[in-house]
Amino acid sequence: MIEITGTLIAPDHFATLCRSVEDRIQEIKKDRSLEGPVNPKCDDLTTKTYDGVTFSRKYLDLICLIILCWYGDIFKGFESYVLYEVRTYLERNLLFPELAAACSAKEISLFLIVSYSKKYTDRTFFGNILSADRVEQVVSRVRLRLVYPRKARRKIRHRGYRDHGSLRPSDQWSETSDWSLTEEQNEKEQKYDEYLNLVDLFVHSAADWVLKNHSKE
């Protein structure tokens, strides 16, 4: 059975922290000109195609980006796209399950970051993670990947068959006969399932704490 433990947070301190985060982001938005990417729904997709989002992969930058998506109101309706791309990147590379869980809901995001983040203290949180320079840098690196269609090439017609030399020699094994590849794939799927289970455990533990906190109020 997997158990996760984090830093205990007083409910009063957590509520104050949420308000402080929103106030801090508002102060930065007044001092700096933060412009997020254009919403692809408003873009002319007849001439270009949306193909994802680029963003900084650094650990502290990911924390800052997740907080901005939930509390910043900077990306103007584009937050769901950014959070989806961040979580997909983390799941694909089996990185930072607490951050992947923080992409699930606003109510548990800050709790997970504060409780299980390796870099959290009051000083580093507001002085480093939510510093004006970092916020500006993280927002500037969020960009859309747009694919522009290429010009149609002239079709080339070939005469006869063009499969010379493509037949596998009879003395060579095919990939389906190699059991090592099957075992490797099974190991990858097992690690991925364990990672998703850990993410769900983070989500449920944070949700239980939030529900208990609200029930006391």
Secondary structure, 3 states (H helix, E strand, C coil): CCCCCCCCCCHHHHHHHHHHHHHHHHHHHHHCCCCCCCCHHHCCCCCCEEEEEECCCCHHHHHHHHHHHHHCCCCCCCHHHHHHHHHHHHHHHCCCHHHHHHCCCHHHHHHHHHHHCCCCCHHHHHHHHCCHHHHHHHHHCCEEEEECCCCCCCCCCCCCCCCCCCCCCCCCCCHHHCHHHHHHHHHHHHHHHHHHHHHHHHHHHHHHHHHHHHHHC
